[in-house]
Amino acid sequence: MAYCSGDLREHMSLLKKTNTVDTEGFKRPVWAPVYESVACQVSGVSARDFYQAYAAGAQNTLTFVCRFLADVNTSWRVSYLGDVYEIVQVNPLQEKRDFMALKCMRTKGE
């Protein structure tokens, strides 16, 4: 499927884990936004993928398509509409790497 920038109508933030020092001197992990308000297209999984995900206990899965960002990997997270999603898979799309698809699963909380 070919994508164009007009398809990217939703917005998400990409988060990266950083360690900060609290007032007591302990290191605490914090998910800080690296890219805010990234234009994206959001879609659920297909029926076939939903049943496979449901069997594996991972039915809260979304796919985000956005412009290609070279440094994004599976250690990052996506914040979308108040929910946080763990990036499970990063797939560059099209041969010029103009876009990428992020398969994400909603986290239980951290």
C-alpha positions in Angstrom: 0.0 0.0 0.0 1.3 3.4 -0.9 1.2 6.1 1.8 1.2 9.9 1.5 1.4 12.6 4.0 -2.3 13.4 3.7 -3.1 10.0 5.3 -1.4 11.0 8.5 -4.3 12.7 10.4 -3.7 11.5 14.0 -1.0 12.6 16.4 1.2 10.6 18.8 4.3 11.2 20.9 7.4 8.9 20.9 8.9 8.3 24.4 12.3 7.2 25.4 13.4 5.9 28.8 15.9 8.1 30.6 17.2 7.9 34.1 16.8 10.9 36.4 18.0 11.5 39.9 15.2 12.2 42.4 15.5 14.5 45.5 16.8 11.6 47.6 19.7 10.9 45.1 18.2 7.7 43.6 18.1 7.0 39.9 14.5 6.7 38.6 13.5 5.7 35.1 11.3 8.2 33.4 9.6 8.0 30.0 10.4 11.4 28.4 9.0 12.5 25.0 11.6 12.7 22.3 9.2 13.5 19.4 5.9 15.2 20.3 2.9 15.5 18.1 4.1 13.2 15.3 1.6 12.9 12.5 0.5 9.3 12.1 -2.2 7.0 10.8 -3.6 4.6 13.3 -5.2 1.2 12.5 -6.2 -1.8 14.5 -5.1 -5.3 13.5 -6.9 -7.3 10.9 -9.3 -10.1 12.0 -6.7 -12.8 11.3 -4.1 -10.9 13.3 -6.6 -10.2 16.1 -7.3 -13.8 16.7 -3.6 -14.6 16.8 -3.0 -11.8 19.2 -6.0 -12.8 21.3 -4.6 -16.4 21.5 -1.2 -14.9 22.7 -2.9 -12.6 25.2 -1.9 -9.4 23.2 -5.2 -8.2 21.9 -4.5 -4.5 22.7 -2.5 -4.0 19.5 -2.4 -1.0 17.2 -0.3 -0.1 14.1 1.0 3.4 13.8 2.3 4.6 10.4 4.4 7.8 10.4 7.3 9.4 8.6 10.5 7.5 8.8 12.6 8.3 11.9 16.0 6.5 11.9 16.6 6.4 15.7 13.3 4.8 16.8 13.6 1.3 18.0 11.7 -1.3 20.2 13.1 0.2 23.4 10.9 3.3 22.9 7.2 3.7 23.6 4.2 5.5 21.9 1.8 7.8 23.8 -1.5 8.1 22.0 -4.8 9.4 23.4 -3.7 9.0 27.0 -2.6 5.4 26.6 1.0 4.2 26.4 2.0 1.5 23.9 5.2 -0.6 23.9 6.8 -0.8 20.4 7.0 -4.4 19.5 8.1 -4.1 15.9 9.5 -1.3 13.6 9.0 -1.8 9.9 10.3 0.6 7.3 7.8 1.0 4.4 8.4 1.5 0.8 11.9 1.3 -0.8 12.8 4.9 -0.1 12.1 4.6 3.6 9.8 7.5 3.6 7.4 6.0 6.1 7.6 3.4 8.8 5.0 1.2 10.6 5.2 0.7 14.4 3.4 -2.4 15.7 2.5 -1.6 19.3 0.9 -3.2 22.3 -0.7 -1.3 25.1 1.2 -1.5 28.4 -0.4 -2.3 31.7 1.3 0.6 33.4 4.6 1.6 34.8 
